[in-house]
């Protein structure tokens, strides 16, 4: 199931990458609700193992969103369990 999910991410990220290659935002010339809605998974990209490095336009778009102070920690104040540490390497 994880592999299927990653394959689906790559397939949809390829479409998004193409769009963001010609535009800074999803709709129009300014950030909109659509950007935040689509990007809501990106704070968990490392934990989920999403290959953002393979999609430089998506990574740049995410960086533009991170320049917005209220987006840097969009889930502040929500009650949620602590996330496990991100494992690095293969061990």
ZIUR-V82469 format. One record per residue. N is the residue number from 1. OMEGA is omega in radians with two decimals (none if undefined). NEAR is the number of other C-alpha atoms within 8 Angstrom. D_FIRST is the distance of its C-alpha to the first C-alpha in Angstrom with 1 decimal. Layout:
n:N omega:OMEGA near:NEAR d_first:D_FIRST
n:N omega:OMEGA near:NEAR d_first:D_FIRST
//
This chain:
n:1 omega:3.12 near:4 d_first:0.0
n:2 omega:3.13 near:5 d_first:3.8
n:3 omega:3.12 near:6 d_first:5.4
n:4 omega:3.11 near:7 d_first:5.0
n:5 omega:3.10 near:8 d_first:6.1
n:6 omega:3.09 near:9 d_first:8.6
n:7 omega:3.11 near:8 d_first:9.8
n:8 omega:3.08 near:8 d_first:10.5
n:9 omega:-3.11 near:9 d_first:12.2
n:10 omega:-3.13 near:9 d_first:14.3
n:11 omega:3.14 near:8 d_first:15.2
n:12 omega:3.10 near:8 d_first:16.5
n:13 omega:3.09 near:10 d_first:17.9
n:14 omega:3.09 near:9 d_first:19.9
n:15 omega:3.13 near:8 d_first:21.6
n:16 omega:3.12 near:9 d_first:22.3
n:17 omega:3.13 near:12 d_first:23.6
n:18 omega:3.13 near:8 d_first:26.0
n:19 omega:-3.10 near:9 d_first:27.3
n:20 omega:3.02 near:13 d_first:27.9
n:21 omega:-3.12 near:8 d_first:29.7
n:22 omega:-3.08 near:6 d_first:32.4
n:23 omega:3.10 near:8 d_first:32.3
n:24 omega:-3.07 near:9 d_first:32.1
n:25 omega:-3.08 near:12 d_first:30.6
n:26 omega:-3.08 near:11 d_first:28.5
n:27 omega:3.08 near:9 d_first:31.6
n:28 omega:-3.04 near:6 d_first:35.1
n:29 omega:3.12 near:7 d_first:36.6
n:30 omega:3.08 near:7 d_first:35.7
n:31 omega:3.11 near:10 d_first:32.8
n:32 omega:3.08 near:9 d_first:31.8
n:33 omega:-3.13 near:6 d_first:29.6
n:34 omega:3.12 near:9 d_first:27.1
n:35 omega:-3.12 near:11 d_first:26.7
n:36 omega:-3.11 near:8 d_first:26.0
n:37 omega:-3.13 near:7 d_first:23.6
n:38 omega:-3.06 near:7 d_first:21.5
n:39 omega:-3.03 near:8 d_first:21.8
n:40 omega:3.12 near:7 d_first:20.9
n:41 omega:-3.02 near:7 d_first:17.6
n:42 omega:3.06 near:7 d_first:19.6
n:43 omega:-3.12 near:6 d_first:21.1
n:44 omega:-3.06 near:7 d_first:17.7
n:45 omega:3.13 near:11 d_first:16.9
n:46 omega:-3.13 near:8 d_first:17.9
n:47 omega:-3.12 near:7 d_first:16.1
n:48 omega:-3.13 near:6 d_first:12.7
n:49 omega:3.13 near:6 d_first:13.6
n:50 omega:-3.06 near:9 d_first:14.2
n:51 omega:-3.12 near:8 d_first:16.6
n:52 omega:3.13 near:9 d_first:19.5
n:53 omega:3.12 near:6 d_first:22.0
n:54 omega:-3.05 near:5 d_first:21.1
n:55 omega:-3.03 near:11 d_first:22.2
n:56 omega:3.12 near:9 d_first:25.7
n:57 omega:3.07 near:9 d_first:26.7
n:58 omega:3.11 near:12 d_first:23.8
n:59 omega:3.12 near:10 d_first:24.7
n:60 omega:3.08 near:8 d_first:28.3
n:61 omega:3.10 near:11 d_first:27.6
n:62 omega:3.10 near:10 d_first:25.8
n:63 omega:3.09 near:8 d_first:28.9
n:64 omega:3.08 near:8 d_first:31.1
n:65 omega:-3.14 near:9 d_first:29.4
n:66 omega:3.04 near:9 d_first:29.8
n:67 omega:3.11 near:8 d_first:33.5
n:68 omega:-3.02 near:8 d_first:33.7
n:69 omega:-3.10 near:7 d_first:34.7
n:70 omega:3.12 near:6 d_first:33.1
n:71 omega:-3.07 near:9 d_first:29.7
n:72 omega:3.09 near:9 d_first:29.6
n:73 omega:-3.01 near:7 d_first:28.6
n:74 omega:-3.09 near:6 d_first:27.5
n:75 omega:3.11 near:5 d_first:26.3
n:76 omega:3.10 near:5 d_first:29.6
n:77 omega:3.10 near:4 d_first:31.0
n:78 omega:3.08 near:5 d_first:27.9
n:79 omega:3.14 near:4 d_first:27.4
n:80 omega:3.09 near:4 d_first:24.0
n:81 omega:3.09 near:4 d_first:23.1
n:82 omega:3.11 near:4 d_first:23.5
n:83 omega:3.11 near:4 d_first:20.5
n:84 omega:3.09 near:4 d_first:20.0
n:85 omega:3.11 near:4 d_first:21.6
n:86 omega:3.11 near:6 d_first:19.8
n:87 omega:3.07 near:4 d_first:19.8
n:88 omega:-3.13 near:5 d_first:21.4
n:89 omega:-3.09 near:4 d_first:21.9
n:90 omega:-3.03 near:3 d_first:20.1
n:91 omega:none near:3 d_first:21.9
//
